Amino acid sequence: GKVTISTRNVQNLMIGASFLQMMSVRDACLEFLMKRFTPCNILGIRKFVDDLGCKARYKQCDDYVNRYFTLVSLSDEFLSLPFDQVSSPREH
């Protein structure tokens, strides 16, 4: 069959695909997300892929954050992080 991935359904689709072990759909959702990194959404994407246990994709997100930290630090996502998440690096 076919699956249409959009910004509106990617998270729910990925959660369902992970639950049902439909790895091709989950991987397609991951690719969709990875192509849409911006300084304003990267921290949310990083948390989402971390929650789903996607370590390699978490590293990609971290690399993006490190590369564009100045822009990421101006985002609403960054400004709403709890102090403990900002003050110490997290081992992954």
N, C-alpha and C positions, 0 to 999 in steps of 0.2 A: 504494500500500500504506500500511500504518500502521506507525509506530514508537512504541514505548513508552519514554519517557525516565524514568529513575529516578536517584537518587543513586548507585546501584551501577553503572550502565552509562554515565552521561553522558560521562565522559572517553573511554572506549574508543569509544563511538559517535561522538563528535565527531572523534576522530583518524581513524577510518575514513571518516567523511563528508567530512572535509577531503581525505584521500588520494584518494577517489573523486570528488571535486568535486561532491558532492551538497549544494549550498549551502543548500537549504531545510532539510535535516536539521541541518547545521552551525549554521545560524541559530537553529533551534528549541532546540538544545543550549545555545547562547549565552544565549538568553532564559531557559532553565531555570536556568542558573548565576547570571545577573544578579539573579534574584528570590530567591536564597538567600544573599546576602551576610550575613555575621556578622563581628564583630571576630575571631573565632577561625578563620575560613576564608578571609578576603579575600586574604591574602598568597599562599596556595596557588592560589587562582583567578586572581589577577593574574599569577603566574608561568606558569600553564597557558595563559592566553590570549595572553601574550607569546610563549611558545614556538611557538604556532600562528600568530603574526603578526597578531593581531587588535588593531590599534592603537587603534581607537575604544573597544573594550571595555577595553583596558588603561587608557585615560584614565578611564573610569568607575570602575574599581577604584582608581586613584590618588586620584580625587576622594573616594571613600568613606574611604580610608585617611587622607587629610588632614582630613576632617570628623570622624572618630571616632578620631583618633590615640591619645588617652589610653587608650581601651578596647583598640585594636589592640595598643598597646605592652605590654599585660599578657598577651597571648596566647602560647601555646607556640610558634606559628609565628614571631612576632616575636623571642622570646627565643632561638630557635635560628638566627637569621640570622647570617651571618658579619659581622664588624665592618665590612668595606669596603662592604657593602650598606646598613648603617645610618648610616655616618659621612658619606657624600657623596650628594647628590641625583643621580639618574640622569636624563639627558636622553632624552626619547622623542619 
